[in-house]
Amino acid sequence: MLSATVPDCAVLHQAVFRALLTVLSQPGRICRLPSACRSDAAGMIRAVCGTLMDHEVTFAVAGAAHPAVSPEDIARWTHARATAPENADFLFVAGRGGHDAILRLRRGSPEMPDTGATVFFLLRQPLNGSEGDGALTIVGPGIPPPGRRTLPALAVSHADMQAVQEANAEFPMGIDCFFLDPEGALIGLPRSVSLRRAA
């Protein structure tokens, strides 16, 4: 049984990693997690955590409690250690109210910008492509001509997005962000992009 399970798990994690890499290298593009992990919210978050995290990393949680996943679940799945935001490699933001934690995250240094934290926004509403009120435009590398893209409505508070913008004000230092919706759709925002309110 173990010999059948381990390869399947490795293949799933490889597919999840490809999806994460795709959305980070093509900011604002919507991709989906593999269908094998999209049965429920907990399964999707577990697949992402299992792909990126292990016992050597730390994480923090901000915002409202997620209905499907607790910090104890993340620690059990990955053996990662829960900590304060300023010491965290990963921050999970469920609902609104993550701005204070985002502003406390590590942003790396000019010599080692890759030591900045990564944020996962766990969205409560699907990414359906509609722009909605307060839509954001992103500008930067990896975006097809004319080098800007309007994001779909993210159901993330203005304060949280302002905190992301502030954390990324001194590129190459900053934080990378992912937005995961309840249906397994993903958007990535690397530290290299700038956020602007859509006209």
N, C-alpha and C positions, 0 to 999 in steps of 0.2 A: 504493500500500500504506500509506504513512504517513497519508494522509487518512482511511483506514478505521480505523487503529489508534489514533490520538490520541483521537477521540471516544469509542471504546469504553473506553479507559483512563480518560477523564474521567468517564464514566457510572459505571464501577466505583468510582472514588474517591468520587464523590458518595454512592453507596449505602453504602460502608463508613463514611463520615463520619456518615450518618444513623443507622446502627446504633450507632456509638460515642456519638453524642449521645443516643440513646434510652436506653441503659443508664446513662449518667451522670445523666440527668434523672429516671430511675426506678430508684433504687438497689436492687440485689438482683434485679431482673428479668432473666431469661435471654432474650437475643436471639441471632440467628445472623448471621454474616457472609453476604454474598451468595453464592449457590451458585457463581458464576463464579470465585471465588477459593478454594473449599474442596476443591480436588483433592488437596492435600497440605499439610503443616505449613509448608513453606517458602513456598508460594504465599500462604497466609493471612497469614503474618507480613510478607511482602513487600508485600501489599496494604495492610496497616495502616501500615507504615513509609512507603510511597509516598503515602499519604493525609495523613499528619501531619508528615512530616519533609522537609527540604531542606538545601541547603548552608549555611544560616544557623544551624542548630541543632546541638546536641551531644548525645552519648549515652554511656551507660556500660552495662556488662554485669556481672551478679553471679550467684552461685550456681554450679551445675554447668554444664558445657558442654552446649549444646543439640545433640541429634543431627542436626538438620536445618539449623540456621542458625548462622553464626559472626559475630563482630563485623565481620569483613572483608566478609561478605555485606551487612550493613546499610549499611556505609560505601559499598560499590559501588552499591547500589540507590538510595541517597538523596543521596550526596555529603556527608552529615553527618560530623562529626568526632568520633572516639572521645576520651573524656577521663575524668578522675577523677569519681566520683559527686558531689562537692561543686560541680562546674562543669557538671553535665549537665542538659539540659532533659528528657531521657528516660532512664529506667533500665529495662533488661530483666532480669528475674529468672527464670532457668530452674532448676527444682528448688528445693531448700532452701538456706538460707545467705545470704540477701540482707539480713539485718537490719542488719549494720554499714553497708552501702552506703545503705540506706534512711535511716538516722539521719543520714547525712552530706549528704543532699540539700537543696537550697535549698527554703525554705518560703514565699518571698515576704515581703512586709511588710504592715502594716496598710493602708498607702496603695496598695500594688500586690500584692494576694494572688495575682493571676493569674501572677506570675512564679515561683510554686512549680513544682516538677518534676512529671512524670507518670510513673507506674510501670506497666509491663506485666508481669504474672506469666504466664509461659508454662507452662501446666499440662500435666502428663504424663497425667492421667486425665480422662475425660469428666465434664462437669457433668450428672449424671443426675437432679438434683432431690432425692436422698436427703440427709438431714441428717447422718448419720454421727456418729462420736464427736467431741466437742469442737466442736459446731456453734456458730456465732456468730449473734447477733441484732444487727441494725442498727436504729438509731433516728435519725430526722431528717426533714428536708423531702423531699418527693417520694415518700414511702412512703404507700400508701393506709391509711386508718383500719384499725386503731388507731394508726398511725404507727410500727409496728415490723414487721420481717420477719426470719424465720430463713433464713439462707443455706444452700444445699446444701453438702455437704462439698467443700472447695476443694483439698485435698491441698497446703496451704501450711503451713509450720511455725508453731507457736505463737509462736516468737521473731520471725518475720517479721511476723505480724499485730500483735504487741505494738509492734513498731517503727513500723508504720503508725499505730497508735493514738497513740503518743507524738508522731509527726510532725504529727498533726492535733489536738493538744491545745489549740492557741491559735487557733481559728477567728476570723477568716477566713483566717489563714495556714495552710499545710499543703500536702499533696500529693494529687493525684487518682490513683486506681488502676483498672486494668482487669485482668480475669482472662480469658485466652483458652485454651480447651481444644483438644485435637487434632482435634475435629470441627467447629470454627468457632463454638462457643457462647461467648457473652460475658456477663460481669457487670461492672458498673461501680460503684465506690465513690467518690463525690466527697468532698472534705475536710469537707463539711458534716455527714456522718453520724458517729454514735458507735457503737463496737463494744462488745458485751457478750457474755459467755459465755451460751449458751442454758441455760435452767433445765432 
